[in-house]
């Protein structure tokens, strides 16, 4: 079975054809449990997200702020494994028909085996992987297997990236480019900042790939702001926080579904 990179590309293109940004949500697998995590991801997709990133929990998530670190810790203490991540991808995609990616640091893939990981992700219906700490110059083996399996390879660019480095990164990537809106770790912020708009402009000068912005968006107003200049709006910590703040599973599912609806209205300019 081939992975769903084409579904991802078609979904982003369809949003563009509608004159809007795509809404891309992030939630870690296994949080707060594997079953509840799957239900939460389905709720987010049903609520209006176009694409979802399933986080592979890591003990040292260098890009992630305290909210996602807390969720990762809960998932890891619950015993989450890569098999649970693959199950999450499979069930979320089968239930919704929407593109599902995995966001992971490189070490777990390296230990698991690149060929095995890409084959299992494609078999689960995954659309690709976001790899925030894999240097492009060390990515040939991953890209070879990802391409063979029909999976996108999404790299992260930052405001500190020079133009020539942006060109190198975007030439190696596929699916879309993840633009980190500012320097630092993930988390909700009062403003997303002008850095993001400049980064999108500079990145677009190097590639035809959609450029999607993450790090800091937490409400419909911010989503609308980013949607004004980016092809996709990525939201993670705000969803995680809704689950952390909920009193029970039913409340958590309703909270993330509602947030997805608010953000979906934001990217459509109807909030």
C-alpha positions as CSV (number, residue, x, y, z in Angstrom):
1,X,0.0,0.0,0.0
2,X,1.3,3.4,-0.9
3,X,1.2,6.4,1.5
4,X,-1.1,9.3,1.0
5,X,1.2,12.2,-0.1
6,X,-1.2,12.8,-3.0
7,X,-4.1,13.2,-0.6
8,X,-2.1,15.7,1.4
9,X,-1.3,17.7,-1.8
10,X,-4.8,17.5,-3.0
11,X,-6.2,18.7,0.4
12,X,-3.9,21.7,0.5
13,X,-4.7,22.5,-3.1
14,X,-8.4,22.3,-2.5
15,X,-8.1,24.8,0.4
16,X,-6.2,27.1,-1.8
17,X,-8.9,26.8,-4.5
18,X,-11.5,27.8,-1.9
19,X,-9.4,31.0,-1.3
20,X,-8.3,30.0,2.2
21,X,-5.6,28.4,4.3
22,X,-5.7,24.8,5.4
23,X,-6.1,24.1,9.1
24,X,-3.5,21.6,10.3
25,X,-3.9,20.3,13.9
26,X,-1.4,18.5,16.1
27,X,-2.0,16.1,18.9
28,X,0.4,13.5,20.4
29,X,-0.4,9.8,20.2
30,X,-1.2,8.2,23.5
31,X,-2.5,11.3,25.1
32,X,-4.1,11.1,27.6
33,X,-4.5,7.4,26.6
34,X,-4.2,5.7,23.2
35,X,-7.9,5.3,22.8
36,X,-8.8,8.8,24.0
37,X,-6.0,10.2,21.8
38,X,-7.5,8.6,18.8
39,X,-11.0,9.9,19.7
40,X,-9.6,13.4,20.2
41,X,-7.9,13.4,16.8
42,X,-11.1,12.2,15.1
43,X,-13.0,15.0,17.0
44,X,-10.5,17.6,15.7
45,X,-10.8,16.4,12.1
46,X,-14.6,16.2,12.4
47,X,-14.6,19.7,13.9
48,X,-13.0,21.3,10.9
49,X,-9.3,20.5,10.7
50,X,-8.2,19.6,7.1
51,X,-5.0,17.7,8.1
52,X,-3.7,16.3,11.4
53,X,-0.2,15.8,12.7
54,X,0.1,12.9,15.1
55,X,3.0,13.5,17.5
56,X,5.3,10.6,18.4
57,X,6.0,11.3,22.1
58,X,9.6,11.9,22.9
59,X,11.4,12.2,26.3
60,X,13.4,15.3,25.1
61,X,11.2,17.2,22.7
62,X,13.5,20.1,21.9
63,X,11.0,22.0,19.7
64,X,8.1,21.6,22.1
65,X,7.1,23.9,24.9
66,X,5.8,22.9,28.4
67,X,2.3,22.1,27.3
68,X,3.3,19.5,24.7
69,X,6.1,18.3,27.0
70,X,3.4,17.6,29.6
71,X,1.3,15.6,27.2
72,X,4.3,13.7,25.9
73,X,5.2,12.8,29.5
74,X,1.7,11.5,30.2
75,X,1.8,9.4,27.0
76,X,5.2,8.0,27.7
77,X,4.2,7.1,31.3
78,X,1.2,5.4,29.8
79,X,3.5,3.2,27.8
80,X,2.8,4.5,24.3
81,X,4.8,2.7,21.6
82,X,5.4,3.3,17.9
83,X,2.8,0.6,17.2
84,X,0.3,2.8,19.0
85,X,1.3,5.8,16.8
86,X,0.7,3.7,13.7
87,X,-2.7,2.6,15.1
88,X,-3.6,6.2,15.7
89,X,-2.7,7.2,12.2
90,X,-4.7,4.3,10.7
91,X,-7.9,4.8,12.7
92,X,-7.9,8.6,12.3
93,X,-7.4,8.3,8.5
94,X,-9.9,5.4,8.1
95,X,-12.6,7.3,10.1
96,X,-12.3,10.6,8.3
97,X,-10.6,10.1,5.0
98,X,-8.3,13.1,5.8
99,X,-4.5,13.2,5.5
100,X,-2.6,12.2,8.7
101,X,1.1,12.8,9.2
102,X,3.5,11.9,12.0
103,X,5.6,14.5,13.6
104,X,8.7,13.0,15.2
105,X,12.2,13.6,16.2
106,X,14.8,11.5,14.3
107,X,16.1,9.2,17.1
108,X,13.0,7.0,17.4
109,X,12.9,6.4,13.6
110,X,16.7,5.7,13.6
111,X,16.3,3.1,16.3
112,X,13.2,1.5,14.8
113,X,14.6,1.3,11.3
114,X,13.9,3.7,8.4
115,X,12.6,1.0,6.0
116,X,10.4,-0.5,8.7
117,X,9.0,2.8,9.8
118,X,8.2,4.1,6.4
119,X,6.6,0.8,5.3
120,X,4.4,0.7,8.4
121,X,3.4,4.4,8.1
122,X,2.4,3.9,4.5
123,X,0.5,0.7,5.3
124,X,-1.4,2.7,8.0
125,X,-2.5,5.2,5.4
126,X,-0.1,7.9,6.6
127,X,0.6,10.9,4.4
128,X,4.1,11.6,5.5
129,X,6.4,12.8,8.3
130,X,7.5,16.1,9.8
131,X,11.1,15.8,10.9
132,X,12.1,18.9,12.9
133,X,15.6,17.8,13.9
134,X,16.7,15.8,10.8
135,X,19.4,17.9,8.9
136,X,18.7,17.9,5.2
137,X,22.3,16.9,4.4
138,X,21.7,13.7,6.5
139,X,18.3,12.9,5.1
140,X,19.0,10.9,1.9
141,X,18.2,7.5,3.4
142,X,14.9,8.7,4.9
143,X,13.9,10.5,1.7
144,X,14.7,7.4,-0.5
145,X,12.4,5.2,1.6
146,X,9.7,7.9,2.1
147,X,9.5,8.5,-1.7
148,X,9.3,4.8,-2.4
149,X,6.4,4.5,0.0
150,X,4.5,7.6,-1.2
151,X,5.1,9.6,1.9
152,X,5.8,13.4,2.2
153,X,9.0,14.6,3.9
154,X,8.2,17.9,5.6
155,X,11.2,19.9,6.9
156,X,11.0,22.9,9.3
157,X,12.4,26.3,8.4
158,X,12.9,29.1,10.9
159,X,13.4,32.9,10.8
160,X,17.1,32.4,11.4
161,X,17.4,30.4,8.1
162,X,19.4,32.2,5.5
163,X,17.9,32.4,2.0
164,X,20.4,29.9,0.6
165,X,19.6,27.5,3.4
166,X,15.9,27.9,2.8
167,X,16.5,26.9,-0.9
168,X,18.4,23.8,0.2
169,X,15.7,22.7,2.7
170,X,12.8,23.3,0.4
171,X,14.4,21.5,-2.5
172,X,14.7,18.4,-0.4
173,X,11.2,18.5,1.1
174,X,7.8,17.4,-0.2
175,X,4.2,17.9,0.8
176,X,4.6,21.3,2.4
177,X,7.1,23.4,4.3
178,X,6.7,23.9,8.0
179,X,7.6,27.5,8.8
180,X,8.3,28.0,12.5
181,X,6.8,31.5,13.1
182,X,9.5,32.6,15.6
183,X,12.6,31.4,17.4
184,X,11.8,29.2,20.4
185,X,9.6,26.4,21.4
186,X,5.9,25.6,20.7
187,X,3.2,27.2,22.8
188,X,0.4,29.7,22.6
189,X,1.3,33.3,22.3
190,X,-0.4,36.7,22.4
191,X,0.8,37.6,18.9
192,X,2.2,35.5,16.1
193,X,4.5,38.3,14.9
194,X,5.8,39.8,11.7
195,X,8.7,37.3,11.5
196,X,6.3,34.7,10.3
197,X,5.1,36.7,7.3
198,X,8.7,37.5,6.3
199,X,9.7,33.9,6.6
200,X,6.8,32.8,4.4
201,X,7.7,35.4,1.8
202,X,11.3,34.3,1.7
203,X,10.4,30.6,1.7
204,X,7.9,31.0,-1.2
205,X,10.7,32.6,-3.2
206,X,12.5,29.2,-3.2
207,X,9.7,26.7,-3.8
208,X,6.2,25.9,-5.2
209,X,5.4,23.8,-2.1
210,X,2.7,25.2,0.2
211,X,4.2,27.0,3.2
212,X,2.3,26.4,6.5
213,X,3.0,28.3,9.7
214,X,3.1,26.9,13.2
215,X,4.2,27.9,16.7
216,X,2.0,30.3,18.5
217,X,-1.5,30.2,17.0
218,X,-4.2,29.5,19.6
219,X,-7.4,31.2,18.6
220,X,-9.6,32.2,15.6
221,X,-8.2,35.7,15.4
222,X,-4.6,34.5,15.2
223,X,-5.6,31.8,12.7
224,X,-7.2,34.5,10.5
225,X,-4.1,36.6,10.8
226,X,-1.8,33.8,9.7
227,X,-4.3,32.6,7.0
228,X,-3.8,36.0,5.4
229,X,-0.3,35.1,4.3
230,X,0.3,31.4,4.7
231,X,-1.1,28.3,2.9
232,X,-1.7,26.5,6.1
233,X,-2.2,27.3,9.8
234,X,-0.7,24.8,12.3
235,X,-2.1,24.6,15.8
236,X,-0.9,22.2,18.5
237,X,-0.5,23.5,22.0
238,X,-4.0,25.0,22.1
239,X,-5.6,21.6,21.4
240,X,-3.4,19.9,24.0
241,X,-4.2,22.5,26.6
242,X,-8.0,22.0,26.0
243,X,-7.5,18.3,26.9
244,X,-5.3,19.1,29.9
245,X,-7.9,21.5,31.2
246,X,-10.9,19.2,30.6
247,X,-12.5,17.4,33.5
248,X,-13.1,14.1,31.7
249,X,-12.9,12.4,28.3
250,X,-16.2,13.6,27.1
251,X,-15.4,17.2,28.0
252,X,-12.0,16.9,26.3
253,X,-13.5,15.7,23.1
254,X,-16.1,18.4,23.0
255,X,-13.4,21.0,23.8
256,X,-11.1,20.1,21.0
257,X,-14.0,19.7,18.5
258,X,-15.2,23.2,19.4
259,X,-11.7,24.7,19.1
260,X,-11.3,23.1,15.7
261,X,-14.6,24.7,14.6
262,X,-13.5,28.1,15.8
263,X,-10.1,27.8,14.1
264,X,-11.7,26.5,10.9
265,X,-13.9,29.6,10.9
266,X,-10.8,31.7,11.4
267,X,-9.0,30.4,8.4
268,X,-12.1,30.9,6.4
269,X,-12.5,34.5,7.6
270,X,-15.9,33.7,9.0
271,X,-15.1,33.8,12.7
